[in-house]
Amino acid sequence: MPTEGIPVSPRDVAEALLRRWYISVLALLLTAVGAYPVIRPAPQYLSSAVVVLKPPVTGNQPNQLTNLQPPLATLSYGVIQQLASPSGRDELSDAGVHGTYQLIPRNSGTSATPAYLIPSLQVQARAADPVEADTRVQRIIDVYSAHVAHVQAAQGISAGARINASVLVAPSAAQVMGTRSRAVAGTALLGATVALLSALWFDQFALRRRKRKVSSPDTEALPRVGGVPVAG
């Protein structure tokens, strides 16, 4: 077997694995221990809610959903951008929103909201407890609604003429069910790869170390001058 570089032939690989079988076994055991959280993961819940912006009711258009105004989508996206900024994330953190969450703007329309005119925002949050997940979503909605009101108040728009955020779908948490077979297969593949590479690396390291010992001169057998070995 070559002593320089990683073995390239199947026979070299097989011989290295047989010599360092204990390295492969150790790596596989560590993989089995690490696979336990994958096989039995901690429960995770995903809460989701949908918020829409509605224009104010006017005398000419008492139906809010027919009183369409172009600034709706612009206002919604501007607030979302603010909350996605570092200062916005800090504000959400101060409001008690931690962990994984998403603000997903949607503008595709539904049976109740015309497409591209009534913007909606889907808010999602993950937590180990369904109540906590719903609470995080509600806090995000509260901060979003406060920003919508603040932007209009800064422009001097009266309360009766403001665009308002309305919860179209209330926060509702559901347990996230992953595909266990895929997780186990991925972990097994990773463990086998690590076991193979570890055995080959250690085999090459041991062979190189042995070669250096064999090629180095026996300093104990050399004549000494002033206590220092000197090669003849």
TORPA-4810 file (N, C-alpha, C, O; in nm, 3 decimals):
<nodes>
NODE_1_0.084_-0.121_0.000_0.000_0.000_0.000_0.086_0.124_0.000_0.185_0.128_0.073_M
NODE_2_0.055_0.226_-0.078_0.135_0.347_-0.077_0.130_0.415_0.057_0.030_0.413_0.128_P
NODE_3_0.244_0.477_0.090_0.252_0.544_0.220_0.237_0.693_0.208_0.237_0.763_0.310_T
NODE_4_0.223_0.746_0.087_0.205_0.890_0.069_0.068_0.915_0.009_0.031_0.852_-0.091_E
NODE_5_-0.007_1.006_0.067_-0.138_1.041_0.013_-0.245_0.941_0.052_-0.216_0.837_0.112_G
NODE_6_-0.366_0.973_0.019_-0.479_0.887_0.050_-0.481_0.770_-0.048_-0.459_0.792_-0.167_I
NODE_7_-0.507_0.645_-0.003_-0.513_0.531_-0.094_-0.621_0.552_-0.199_-0.730_0.604_-0.172_P
NODE_8_-0.587_0.509_-0.322_-0.678_0.536_-0.433_-0.747_0.412_-0.485_-0.856_0.424_-0.541_V
NODE_9_-0.690_0.296_-0.469_-0.752_0.174_-0.520_-0.847_0.116_-0.415_-0.828_0.137_-0.295_S
NODE_10_-0.950_0.042_-0.460_-1.041_-0.022_-0.363_-0.969_-0.115_-0.266_-1.007_-0.126_-0.150_P
NODE_11_-0.864_-0.182_-0.315_-0.790_-0.272_-0.227_-0.717_-0.196_-0.117_-0.716_-0.237_-0.001_R
NODE_12_-0.656_-0.083_-0.155_-0.588_0.000_-0.055_-0.686_0.050_0.051_-0.656_0.049_0.171_D
NODE_13_-0.802_0.093_0.005_-0.902_0.142_0.100_-0.947_0.031_0.193_-0.960_0.052_0.313_V
NODE_14_-0.972_-0.087_0.137_-1.018_-0.200_0.219_-0.912_-0.239_0.321_-0.945_-0.268_0.437_A
NODE_15_-0.785_-0.241_0.280_-0.677_-0.277_0.374_-0.665_-0.174_0.485_-0.642_-0.209_0.601_E
NODE_16_-0.679_-0.046_0.448_-0.670_0.059_0.551_-0.785_0.048_0.650_-0.766_0.066_0.770_A
NODE_17_-0.904_0.019_0.600_-1.019_0.006_0.690_-1.006_-0.115_0.781_-1.048_-0.111_0.897_L
NODE_18_-0.946_-0.224_0.729_-0.925_-0.342_0.813_-0.821_-0.316_0.921_-0.834_-0.363_1.034_L
NODE_19_-0.717_-0.241_0.886_-0.615_-0.209_0.986_-0.669_-0.116_1.094_-0.632_-0.128_1.211_R
NODE_20_-0.753_-0.023_1.055_-0.804_0.077_1.150_-0.953_0.058_1.176_-1.028_0.155_1.184_R
NODE_21_-0.994_-0.066_1.189_-1.136_-0.095_1.210_-1.189_-0.030_1.337_-1.306_0.008_1.343_W
NODE_22_-1.104_-0.017_1.439_-1.149_0.040_1.566_-1.184_0.189_1.551_-1.269_0.240_1.623_Y
NODE_23_-1.115_0.258_1.457_-1.149_0.399_1.433_-1.289_0.410_1.372_-1.368_0.495_1.411_I
NODE_24_-1.318_0.322_1.276_-1.450_0.323_1.212_-1.559_0.290_1.313_-1.665_0.353_1.313_S
NODE_25_-1.532_0.192_1.400_-1.632_0.154_1.501_-1.658_0.270_1.596_-1.773_0.298_1.632_V
NODE_26_-1.551_0.338_1.638_-1.568_0.452_1.729_-1.650_0.563_1.663_-1.737_0.622_1.726_L
NODE_27_-1.621_0.592_1.536_-1.695_0.697_1.466_-1.842_0.659_1.451_-1.929_0.744_1.465_A
NODE_28_-1.870_0.533_1.422_-2.009_0.488_1.408_-2.082_0.493_1.542_-2.201_0.526_1.546_L
NODE_29_-2.012_0.461_1.651_-2.076_0.470_1.783_-2.110_0.614_1.817_-2.218_0.642_1.869_L
NODE_30_-2.020_0.705_1.787_-2.048_0.847_1.811_-2.164_0.896_1.725_-2.245_0.977_1.768_L
NODE_31_-2.171_0.844_1.603_-2.283_0.881_1.516_-2.414_0.830_1.572_-2.515_0.901_1.568_T
NODE_32_-2.414_0.707_1.626_-2.535_0.651_1.685_-2.583_0.734_1.804_-2.703_0.755_1.823_A
NODE_33_-2.486_0.780_1.884_-2.523_0.864_1.999_-2.580_0.997_1.951_-2.680_1.046_2.005_V
NODE_34_-2.517_1.055_1.850_-2.565_1.182_1.798_-2.696_1.172_1.723_-2.765_1.272_1.705_G
NODE_35_-2.732_1.050_1.678_-2.855_1.033_1.601_-2.979_1.027_1.691_-3.091_1.037_1.641_A
NODE_36_-2.959_1.013_1.821_-3.076_1.002_1.910_-3.166_1.125_1.902_-3.288_1.110_1.892_Y
NODE_37_-3.110_1.249_1.907_-3.200_1.365_1.895_-3.271_1.371_1.760_-3.378_1.431_1.749_P
NODE_38_-3.212_1.308_1.657_-3.277_1.308_1.526_-3.395_1.211_1.526_-3.500_1.240_1.470_V
NODE_39_-3.375_1.096_1.589_-3.482_0.995_1.593_-3.594_1.040_1.685_-3.712_1.019_1.655_I
NODE_40_-3.559_1.100_1.796_-3.659_1.149_1.892_-3.639_1.298_1.917_-3.591_1.337_2.023_R
NODE_41_-3.674_1.381_1.820_-3.652_1.525_1.835_-3.749_1.586_1.936_-3.858_1.534_1.960_P
NODE_42_-3.705_1.697_1.995_-3.794_1.771_2.085_-3.910_1.829_2.005_-3.890_1.873_1.891_A
NODE_43_-4.029_1.830_2.060_-4.145_1.882_1.986_-4.129_2.030_1.953_-4.081_2.109_2.035_P
NODE_44_-4.168_2.065_1.832_-4.164_2.203_1.785_-4.301_2.239_1.729_-4.366_2.158_1.662_Q
NODE_45_-4.344_2.361_1.756_-4.475_2.407_1.710_-4.456_2.532_1.624_-4.375_2.619_1.655_Y
NODE_46_-4.533_2.537_1.516_-4.531_2.652_1.425_-4.665_2.721_1.431_-4.768_2.662_1.398_L
NODE_47_-4.663_2.847_1.474_-4.784_2.926_1.480_-4.787_3.021_1.361_-4.684_3.075_1.320_S
NODE_48_-4.906_3.040_1.305_-4.920_3.124_1.187_-5.045_3.209_1.198_-5.147_3.166_1.252_S
NODE_49_-5.037_3.330_1.146_-5.151_3.422_1.143_-5.139_3.509_1.018_-5.031_3.523_0.961_A
NODE_50_-5.250_3.566_0.976_-5.253_3.652_0.857_-5.313_3.786_0.896_-5.420_3.792_0.957_V
NODE_51_-5.244_3.893_0.860_-5.287_4.029_0.889_-5.308_4.103_0.757_-5.227_4.088_0.665_V
NODE_52_-5.414_4.180_0.747_-5.438_4.260_0.626_-5.451_4.406_0.666_-5.489_4.439_0.779_V
NODE_53_-5.418_4.494_0.572_-5.438_4.637_0.592_-5.568_4.678_0.525_-5.594_4.644_0.410_L
NODE_54_-5.649_4.752_0.598_-5.777_4.797_0.545_-5.781_4.949_0.542_-5.741_5.015_0.639_K
NODE_55_-5.828_5.004_0.434_-5.842_5.151_0.429_-5.958_5.196_0.516_-6.042_5.114_0.554_P
NODE_56_-5.965_5.323_0.549_-6.074_5.372_0.635_-6.208_5.369_0.562_-6.214_5.375_0.439_P
NODE_57_-6.315_5.360_0.639_-6.451_5.368_0.584_-6.482_5.513_0.553_-6.460_5.602_0.635_V
NODE_58_-6.534_5.537_0.433_-6.573_5.673_0.394_-6.721_5.675_0.358_-6.784_5.570_0.342_T
NODE_59_-6.775_5.793_0.346_-6.917_5.805_0.312_-6.948_5.751_0.174_-7.054_5.693_0.152_G
NODE_60_-6.854_5.770_0.081_-6.878_5.723_-0.055_-6.859_5.572_-0.067_-6.925_5.506_-0.148_N
NODE_61_-6.768_5.518_0.013_-6.740_5.376_0.006_-6.747_5.317_0.147_-6.644_5.307_0.214_Q
NODE_62_-6.864_5.279_0.193_-6.874_5.223_0.328_-6.809_5.086_0.341_-6.775_5.044_0.452_P
NODE_63_-6.793_5.015_0.231_-6.728_4.883_0.234_-6.577_4.904_0.226_-6.525_4.955_0.126_N
NODE_64_-6.506_4.866_0.332_-6.362_4.890_0.335_-6.289_4.821_0.221_-6.192_4.876_0.168_Q
NODE_65_-6.333_4.702_0.182_-6.260_4.626_0.081_-6.284_4.678_-0.059_-6.216_4.634_-0.152_L
NODE_66_-6.376_4.770_-0.078_-6.394_4.831_-0.209_-6.334_4.971_-0.214_-6.324_5.031_-0.322_T
NODE_67_-6.295_5.023_-0.099_-6.232_5.155_-0.093_-6.080_5.136_-0.103_-6.007_5.156_-0.006_N
NODE_68_-6.035_5.098_-0.221_-5.896_5.060_-0.239_-5.809_5.182_-0.261_-5.848_5.277_-0.329_L
NODE_69_-5.690_5.179_-0.200_-5.597_5.289_-0.212_-5.458_5.234_-0.240_-5.414_5.141_-0.172_Q
NODE_70_-5.386_5.288_-0.339_-5.254_5.236_-0.374_-5.154_5.234_-0.259_-5.070_5.144_-0.255_P
NODE_71_-5.156_5.329_-0.163_-5.054_5.327_-0.057_-5.059_5.205_0.034_-4.966_5.185_0.112_P
NODE_72_-5.163_5.122_0.026_-5.174_5.009_0.118_-5.052_4.917_0.108_-4.986_4.890_0.209_L
NODE_73_-5.022_4.870_-0.013_-4.911_4.777_-0.030_-4.777_4.843_0.006_-4.691_4.780_0.067_A
NODE_74_-4.762_4.970_-0.031_-4.638_5.042_0.000_-4.619_5.057_0.150_-4.509_5.038_0.201_T
NODE_75_-4.726_5.092_0.220_-4.719_5.108_0.365_-4.685_4.976_0.432_-4.599_4.971_0.520_L
NODE_76_-4.751_4.868_0.390_-4.727_4.738_0.451_-4.583_4.693_0.431_-4.517_4.649_0.525_S
NODE_77_-4.534_4.705_0.308_-4.397_4.659_0.280_-4.294_4.745_0.352_-4.190_4.695_0.396_Y
NODE_78_-4.322_4.875_0.363_-4.230_4.961_0.436_-4.217_4.923_0.582_-4.107_4.923_0.637_G
NODE_79_-4.329_4.889_0.644_-4.325_4.846_0.785_-4.252_4.713_0.798_-4.175_4.693_0.891_V
NODE_80_-4.277_4.622_0.703_-4.208_4.492_0.708_-4.057_4.511_0.698_-3.981_4.445_0.769_I
NODE_81_-4.014_4.602_0.610_-3.871_4.631_0.597_-3.814_4.688_0.725_-3.701_4.656_0.763_Q
NODE_82_-3.890_4.771_0.792_-3.845_4.827_0.919_-3.825_4.717_1.023_-3.725_4.716_1.095_Q
NODE_83_-3.919_4.625_1.030_-3.910_4.517_1.130_-3.801_4.417_1.096_-3.752_4.346_1.184_L
NODE_84_-3.764_4.409_0.968_-3.658_4.317_0.927_-3.519_4.377_0.946_-3.419_4.306_0.936_A
NODE_85_-3.511_4.506_0.973_-3.382_4.572_0.994_-3.327_4.537_1.133_-3.402_4.487_1.217_S
NODE_86_-3.197_4.562_1.157_-3.142_4.534_1.291_-3.217_4.604_1.404_-3.240_4.544_1.509_P
NODE_87_-3.255_4.730_1.382_-3.329_4.801_1.486_-3.467_4.739_1.506_-3.518_4.732_1.619_S
NODE_88_-3.528_4.692_1.396_-3.659_4.627_1.408_-3.650_4.495_1.482_-3.738_4.463_1.561_G
NODE_89_-3.543_4.419_1.457_-3.525_4.293_1.530_-3.502_4.319_1.679_-3.549_4.244_1.764_R
NODE_90_-3.428_4.427_1.708_-3.409_4.463_1.849_-3.542_4.501_1.913_-3.569_4.466_2.028_D
NODE_91_-3.625_4.573_1.839_-3.755_4.612_1.892_-3.842_4.490_1.919_-3.910_4.484_2.022_E
NODE_92_-3.841_4.394_1.828_-3.918_4.272_1.850_-3.863_4.193_1.968_-3.938_4.133_2.045_L
NODE_93_-3.730_4.193_1.981_-3.670_4.124_2.096_-3.712_4.189_2.227_-3.740_4.120_2.324_S
NODE_94_-3.715_4.322_2.229_-3.759_4.393_2.350_-3.906_4.364_2.381_-3.948_4.369_2.496_D
NODE_95_-3.983_4.334_2.275_-4.125_4.302_2.294_-4.147_4.157_2.336_-4.260_4.114_2.356_A
NODE_96_-4.038_4.080_2.349_-4.049_3.941_2.392_-4.054_3.840_2.280_-4.092_3.725_2.301_G
NODE_97_-4.016_3.883_2.158_-4.016_3.791_2.044_-3.875_3.737_2.026_-3.784_3.811_1.990_V
NODE_98_-3.856_3.608_2.052_-3.726_3.544_2.040_-3.740_3.419_1.954_-3.850_3.379_1.917_H
NODE_99_-3.627_3.358_1.924_-3.633_3.235_1.846_-3.653_3.262_1.698_-3.617_3.368_1.647_G
NODE_100_-3.711_3.164_1.629_-3.729_3.171_1.484_-3.867_3.227_1.451_-3.968_3.178_1.501_T
NODE_101_-3.869_3.330_1.367_-3.996_3.387_1.322_-3.979_3.441_1.181_-3.867_3.467_1.136_Y
NODE_102_-4.090_3.459_1.111_-4.088_3.509_0.975_-4.203_3.605_0.953_-4.312_3.589_1.008_Q
NODE_103_-4.177_3.707_0.870_-4.281_3.798_0.823_-4.285_3.785_0.672_-4.194_3.830_0.603_L
NODE_104_-4.389_3.723_0.620_-4.398_3.688_0.479_-4.506_3.773_0.414_-4.625_3.747_0.436_I
NODE_105_-4.469_3.873_0.334_-4.572_3.954_0.265_-4.639_3.873_0.155_-4.572_3.807_0.076_P
NODE_106_-4.770_3.879_0.150_-4.845_3.810_0.046_-4.942_3.910_-0.017_-5.001_3.993_0.052_R
NODE_107_-4.957_3.901_-0.148_-5.042_3.995_-0.217_-5.111_3.927_-0.336_-5.129_3.987_-0.442_N
NODE_108_-5.147_3.800_-0.316_-5.203_3.722_-0.426_-5.355_3.727_-0.431_-5.414_3.683_-0.530_S
NODE_109_-5.418_3.778_-0.327_-5.564_3.787_-0.327_-5.631_3.658_-0.283_-5.575_3.549_-0.301_G
NODE_110_-5.749_3.671_-0.227_-5.829_3.556_-0.184_-5.973_3.582_-0.226_-6.002_3.679_-0.297_T
NODE_111_-6.063_3.494_-0.181_-6.205_3.517_-0.210_-6.258_3.641_-0.141_-6.360_3.695_-0.181_S
NODE_112_-6.187_3.686_-0.035_-6.232_3.803_0.040_-6.152_3.929_0.007_-6.200_4.040_0.029_A
NODE_113_-6.031_3.912_-0.045_-5.946_4.027_-0.074_-5.901_4.025_-0.219_-5.844_3.924_-0.263_T
NODE_114_-5.924_4.131_-0.296_-5.882_4.134_-0.437_-5.730_4.124_-0.451_-5.655_4.171_-0.366_P
NODE_115_-5.687_4.063_-0.560_-5.544_4.044_-0.583_-5.473_4.176_-0.604_-5.524_4.264_-0.674_A
NODE_116_-5.354_4.190_-0.542_-5.263_4.303_-0.560_-5.318_4.436_-0.509_-5.259_4.541_-0.536_Y
NODE_117_-5.427_4.433_-0.438_-5.483_4.560_-0.390_-5.493_4.563_-0.237_-5.466_4.666_-0.175_L
NODE_118_-5.530_4.453_-0.177_-5.534_4.444_-0.030_-5.416_4.358_0.014_-5.425_4.236_0.008_I
NODE_119_-5.306_4.419_0.058_-5.189_4.339_0.096_-5.213_4.264_0.227_-5.278_4.315_0.319_P
NODE_120_-5.161_4.144_0.234_-5.170_4.065_0.356_-5.030_4.028_0.401_-4.937_4.022_0.320_S
NODE_121_-5.016_4.002_0.527_-4.889_3.964_0.586_-4.909_3.836_0.665_-4.992_3.830_0.756_L
NODE_122_-4.832_3.733_0.631_-4.835_3.609_0.708_-4.723_3.612_0.810_-4.606_3.631_0.776_Q
NODE_123_-4.759_3.594_0.936_-4.663_3.597_1.045_-4.650_3.456_1.100_-4.750_3.391_1.131_V
NODE_124_-4.526_3.408_1.112_-4.500_3.274_1.162_-4.395_3.279_1.272_-4.305_3.364_1.270_Q
NODE_125_-4.407_3.188_1.368_-4.309_3.177_1.476_-4.303_3.033_1.524_-4.405_2.964_1.527_A
NODE_126_-4.183_2.989_1.562_-4.163_2.854_1.613_-4.129_2.859_1.761_-4.063_2.952_1.808_R
NODE_127_-4.174_2.758_1.834_-4.143_2.747_1.976_-4.168_2.603_2.020_-4.233_2.525_1.949_A
NODE_128_-4.114_2.568_2.136_-4.133_2.433_2.189_-4.270_2.416_2.252_-4.310_2.303_2.282_A
NODE_129_-4.342_2.525_2.272_-4.475_2.520_2.334_-4.574_2.592_2.244_-4.543_2.701_2.195_D
NODE_130_-4.692_2.535_2.219_-4.787_2.600_2.127_-4.835_2.735_2.177_-4.855_2.826_2.097_P
NODE_131_-4.854_2.749_2.307_-4.899_2.878_2.361_-4.791_2.984_2.340_-4.822_3.098_2.304_V
NODE_132_-4.666_2.946_2.362_-4.557_3.040_2.343_-4.547_3.081_2.196_-4.521_3.198_2.166_E
NODE_133_-4.566_2.986_2.105_-4.561_3.019_1.962_-4.672_3.118_1.925_-4.647_3.214_1.852_A
NODE_134_-4.793_3.094_1.974_-4.904_3.187_1.947_-4.877_3.325_2.007_-4.909_3.427_1.948_D
NODE_135_-4.817_3.325_2.126_-4.787_3.453_2.193_-4.686_3.534_2.113_-4.701_3.655_2.099_T
NODE_136_-4.584_3.467_2.059_-4.485_3.538_1.979_-4.548_3.598_1.853_-4.518_3.712_1.817_R
NODE_137_-4.635_3.522_1.789_-4.702_3.574_1.669_-4.786_3.696_1.704_-4.785_3.795_1.630_V
NODE_138_-4.859_3.690_1.814_-4.943_3.802_1.853_-4.859_3.926_1.886_-4.899_4.038_1.856_Q
NODE_139_-4.743_3.905_1.947_-4.657_4.019_1.977_-4.603_4.083_1.850_-4.590_4.205_1.842_R
NODE_140_-4.571_4.001_1.751_-4.526_4.056_1.623_-4.637_4.137_1.559_-4.613_4.245_1.505_I
NODE_141_-4.760_4.086_1.566_-4.874_4.159_1.509_-4.893_4.292_1.581_-4.922_4.393_1.517_I
NODE_142_-4.878_4.291_1.712_-4.893_4.415_1.788_-4.789_4.519_1.747_-4.821_4.637_1.730_D
NODE_143_-4.664_4.475_1.730_-4.559_4.568_1.690_-4.583_4.618_1.548_-4.564_4.736_1.520_V
NODE_144_-4.625_4.529_1.459_-4.655_4.567_1.321_-4.768_4.670_1.318_-4.758_4.772_1.249_Y
NODE_145_-4.875_4.645_1.392_-4.988_4.738_1.395_-4.947_4.872_1.452_-4.992_4.976_1.404_S
NODE_146_-4.862_4.871_1.555_-4.815_4.996_1.613_-4.734_5.077_1.513_-4.743_5.200_1.510_A
NODE_147_-4.654_5.010_1.431_-4.576_5.081_1.329_-4.667_5.142_1.223_-4.645_5.255_1.180_H
NODE_148_-4.770_5.067_1.183_-4.863_5.119_1.084_-4.929_5.246_1.136_-4.942_5.344_1.063_V
NODE_149_-4.971_5.245_1.262_-5.034_5.363_1.320_-4.935_5.477_1.337_-4.970_5.593_1.316_A
NODE_150_-4.810_5.444_1.375_-4.710_5.549_1.400_-4.674_5.622_1.271_-4.660_5.745_1.271_H
NODE_151_-4.660_5.548_1.160_-4.625_5.611_1.033_-4.731_5.713_0.993_-4.698_5.822_0.945_V
NODE_152_-4.857_5.679_1.013_-4.965_5.769_0.974_-4.979_5.886_1.072_-5.010_5.999_1.033_Q
NODE_153_-4.955_5.855_1.200_-4.962_5.964_1.298_-4.853_6.067_1.272_-4.874_6.186_1.292_A
NODE_154_-4.735_6.019_1.228_-4.626_6.112_1.199_-4.658_6.203_1.081_-4.602_6.311_1.069_A
NODE_155_-4.749_6.158_0.995_-4.790_6.240_0.881_-4.911_6.327_0.914_-4.961_6.399_0.826_Q
NODE_156_-4.958_6.322_1.037_-5.070_6.406_1.078_-5.205_6.357_1.029_-5.299_6.436_1.019_G
NODE_157_-5.217_6.230_0.998_-5.345_6.174_0.952_-5.433_6.148_1.073_-5.390_6.087_1.171_I
NODE_158_-5.555_6.194_1.067_-5.646_6.176_1.180_-5.680_6.029_1.198_-5.668_5.950_1.104_S
NODE_159_-5.722_5.993_1.319_-5.749_5.852_1.350_-5.859_5.795_1.263_-5.852_5.678_1.225_A
NODE_160_-5.959_5.873_1.230_-6.069_5.823_1.150_-6.036_5.801_1.005_-6.110_5.733_0.934_G
NODE_161_-5.924_5.857_0.959_-5.886_5.845_0.818_-5.765_5.755_0.797_-5.706_5.754_0.690_A
NODE_162_-5.728_5.681_0.899_-5.608_5.600_0.890_-5.637_5.460_0.835_-5.747_5.406_0.847_R
NODE_163_-5.533_5.403_0.774_-5.533_5.262_0.735_-5.506_5.180_0.861_-5.417_5.213_0.940_I
NODE_164_-5.581_5.073_0.879_-5.570_4.993_1.001_-5.532_4.849_0.969_-5.572_4.795_0.866_N
NODE_165_-5.456_4.789_1.059_-5.421_4.647_1.047_-5.529_4.563_1.112_-5.573_4.591_1.224_A
NODE_166_-5.572_4.460_1.041_-5.678_4.373_1.091_-5.633_4.228_1.079_-5.576_4.189_0.977_S
NODE_167_-5.658_4.149_1.183_-5.620_4.008_1.182_-5.723_3.930_1.102_-5.839_3.918_1.143_V
NODE_168_-5.681_3.877_0.989_-5.771_3.798_0.905_-5.778_3.654_0.952_-5.885_3.594_0.953_L
NODE_169_-5.663_3.598_0.992_-5.655_3.461_1.047_-5.581_3.470_1.180_-5.465_3.510_1.184_V
NODE_170_-5.648_3.432_1.288_-5.589_3.442_1.421_-5.472_3.343_1.437_-5.468_3.242_1.367_A
NODE_171_-5.378_3.373_1.528_-5.265_3.281_1.550_-5.313_3.141_1.589_-5.399_3.125_1.675_P
NODE_172_-5.256_3.043_1.525_-5.291_2.904_1.551_-5.167_2.819_1.535_-5.104_2.821_1.429_S
NODE_173_-5.130_2.744_1.639_-5.008_2.664_1.639_-5.037_2.520_1.602_-5.140_2.464_1.641_A
NODE_174_-4.946_2.460_1.528_-4.954_2.319_1.491_-4.816_2.258_1.506_-4.715_2.325_1.480_A
NODE_175_-4.810_2.134_1.547_-4.681_2.068_1.567_-4.615_2.042_1.433_-4.678_1.999_1.337_Q
NODE_176_-4.485_2.070_1.428_-4.407_2.048_1.306_-4.365_1.902_1.303_-4.295_1.855_1.392_V
NODE_177_-4.408_1.831_1.201_-4.377_1.689_1.186_-4.278_1.672_1.073_-4.313_1.683_0.956_M
NODE_178_-4.152_1.643_1.109_-4.050_1.620_1.008_-4.054_1.477_0.956_-4.126_1.393_1.009_G
NODE_179_-3.977_1.450_0.852_-3.968_1.317_0.794_-3.854_1.243_0.863_-3.737_1.267_0.834_T
NODE_180_-3.889_1.150_0.954_-3.788_1.084_1.035_-3.696_0.996_0.950_-3.576_0.988_0.976_R
NODE_181_-3.752_0.930_0.848_-3.671_0.840_0.766_-3.560_0.916_0.694_-3.448_0.867_0.683_S
NODE_182_-3.591_1.036_0.645_-3.489_1.116_0.578_-3.381_1.161_0.676_-3.263_1.161_0.643_R
NODE_183_-3.423_1.198_0.796_-3.326_1.243_0.896_-3.232_1.130_0.934_-3.111_1.150_0.947_A
NODE_184_-3.288_1.009_0.953_-3.205_0.894_0.990_-3.111_0.858_0.876_-2.993_0.828_0.898_V
NODE_185_-3.162_0.860_0.753_-3.078_0.828_0.638_-2.964_0.928_0.622_-2.850_0.890_0.594_A
NODE_186_-2.995_1.056_0.640_-2.891_1.157_0.630_-2.785_1.143_0.739_-2.666_1.159_0.712_G
NODE_187_-2.829_1.113_0.861_-2.734_1.095_0.971_-2.647_0.972_0.948_-2.527_0.976_0.974_T
NODE_188_-2.707_0.863_0.899_-2.630_0.741_0.872_-2.526_0.765_0.763_-2.413_0.718_0.773_A
NODE_189_-2.565_0.838_0.658_-2.470_0.869_0.550_-2.355_0.955_0.601_-2.239_0.932_0.567_L
NODE_190_-2.389_1.055_0.682_-2.284_1.141_0.738_-2.191_1.060_0.828_-2.069_1.077_0.821_L
NODE_191_-2.248_0.972_0.913_-2.165_0.891_1.001_-2.073_0.797_0.926_-1.957_0.782_0.963_G
NODE_192_-2.125_0.734_0.820_-2.042_0.642_0.741_-1.928_0.717_0.672_-1.816_0.667_0.665_A
NODE_193_-1.957_0.837_0.622_-1.853_0.917_0.557_-1.745_0.958_0.655_-1.626_0.950_0.626_T
NODE_194_-1.787_1.003_0.773_-1.689_1.043_0.875_-1.606_0.923_0.920_-1.485_0.937_0.939_V
NODE_195_-1.668_0.807_0.936_-1.596_0.686_0.977_-1.491_0.648_0.873_-1.378_0.613_0.908_A
NODE_196_-1.530_0.653_0.746_-1.437_0.617_0.639_-1.319_0.713_0.634_-1.204_0.670_0.631_L
NODE_197_-1.347_0.843_0.633_-1.239_0.941_0.623_-1.150_0.940_0.747_-1.028_0.958_0.736_L
NODE_198_-1.208_0.918_0.864_-1.128_0.913_0.987_-1.032_0.795_0.985_-0.915_0.810_1.022_S
NODE_199_-1.082_0.678_0.943_-0.996_0.560_0.938_-0.883_0.579_0.838_-0.769_0.543_0.867_A
NODE_200_-0.913_0.634_0.720_-0.809_0.655_0.619_-0.707_0.758_0.665_-0.587_0.740_0.644_L
NODE_201_-0.755_0.865_0.726_-0.661_0.969_0.773_-0.569_0.914_0.881_-0.448_0.936_0.876_W
NODE_202_-0.625_0.843_0.978_-0.543_0.790_1.087_-0.445_0.686_1.034_-0.332_0.678_1.082_F
NODE_203_-0.488_0.606_0.936_-0.398_0.507_0.879_-0.279_0.573_0.812_-0.165_0.530_0.831_D
NODE_204_-0.304_0.678_0.734_-0.194_0.749_0.669_-0.103_0.817_0.771_0.019_0.821_0.753_Q
NODE_205_-0.162_0.871_0.876_-0.082_0.936_0.981_0.010_0.835_1.048_0.128_0.863_1.070_F
NODE_206_-0.044_0.717_1.081_0.037_0.615_1.147_0.148_0.564_1.056_0.260_0.541_1.102_A
NODE_207_0.118_0.544_0.927_0.220_0.495_0.834_0.331_0.598_0.814_0.448_0.561_0.808_L
NODE_208_0.296_0.725_0.802_0.399_0.828_0.787_0.487_0.837_0.910_0.608_0.857_0.901_R
NODE_209_0.426_0.823_1.025_0.503_0.829_1.150_0.599_0.711_1.160_0.713_0.725_1.204_R
NODE_210_0.552_0.595_1.119_0.637_0.476_1.123_0.753_0.490_1.025_0.865_0.448_1.054_R
NODE_211_0.725_0.548_0.906_0.830_0.565_0.806_0.938_0.660_0.857_1.057_0.637_0.833_K
NODE_212_0.898_0.767_0.926_0.997_0.861_0.979_1.085_0.794_1.083_1.204_0.824_1.091_R
NODE_213_1.028_0.704_1.164_1.108_0.634_1.265_1.211_0.542_1.201_1.325_0.531_1.247_K
NODE_214_1.167_0.474_1.093_1.257_0.380_1.027_1.369_0.453_0.955_1.483_0.407_0.957_V
NODE_215_1.339_0.567_0.891_1.439_0.639_0.813_1.532_0.724_0.898_1.637_0.764_0.848_S
NODE_216_1.499_0.754_1.024_1.585_0.838_1.108_1.702_0.757_1.160_1.683_0.639_1.192_S
NODE_217_1.827_0.815_1.171_1.945_0.742_1.220_1.932_0.709_1.368_1.865_0.779_1.444_P
NODE_218_1.997_0.600_1.406_1.997_0.559_1.547_2.103_0.642_1.620_2.222_0.608_1.619_D
NODE_219_2.060_0.746_1.680_2.156_0.838_1.744_2.228_0.774_1.862_2.336_0.820_1.900_T
NODE_220_2.171_0.668_1.919_2.238_0.606_2.035_2.364_0.531_1.989_2.458_0.516_2.066_E
NODE_221_2.366_0.483_1.861_2.481_0.405_1.814_2.591_0.492_1.755_2.698_0.440_1.724_A
NODE_222_2.569_0.621_1.738_2.669_0.708_1.677_2.775_0.748_1.780_2.746_0.760_1.899_L
NODE_223_2.902_0.769_1.731_3.006_0.819_1.823_2.973_0.960_1.871_2.910_1.036_1.798_P
NODE_224_3.013_0.992_1.989_2.981_1.122_2.048_3.107_1.205_2.067_3.213_1.151_2.102_R
NODE_225_3.097_1.333_2.045_3.203_1.428_2.071_3.149_1.533_2.166_3.061_1.612_2.129_V
NODE_226_3.200_1.534_2.285_3.150_1.628_2.384_3.005_1.600_2.421_2.930_1.692_2.456_G
NODE_227_2.964_1.472_2.413_2.828_1.435_2.449_2.729_1.453_2.338_2.610_1.427_2.357_G
NODE_228_2.775_1.499_2.219_2.685_1.521_2.106_2.709_1.412_2.003_2.824_1.393_1.962_V
NODE_229_2.604_1.336_1.957_2.625_1.231_1.856_2.668_1.291_1.724_2.614_1.391_1.678_P
NODE_230_2.771_1.224_1.663_2.825_1.270_1.535_2.822_1.155_1.437_2.872_1.046_1.465_V
NODE_231_2.764_1.180_1.320_2.756_1.077_1.218_2.892_1.058_1.155_2.962_1.157_1.130_A
NODE_232_2.934_0.930_1.127_3.062_0.904_1.068_3.062_0.927_0.919_3.164_0.909_0.853_G
</nodes>
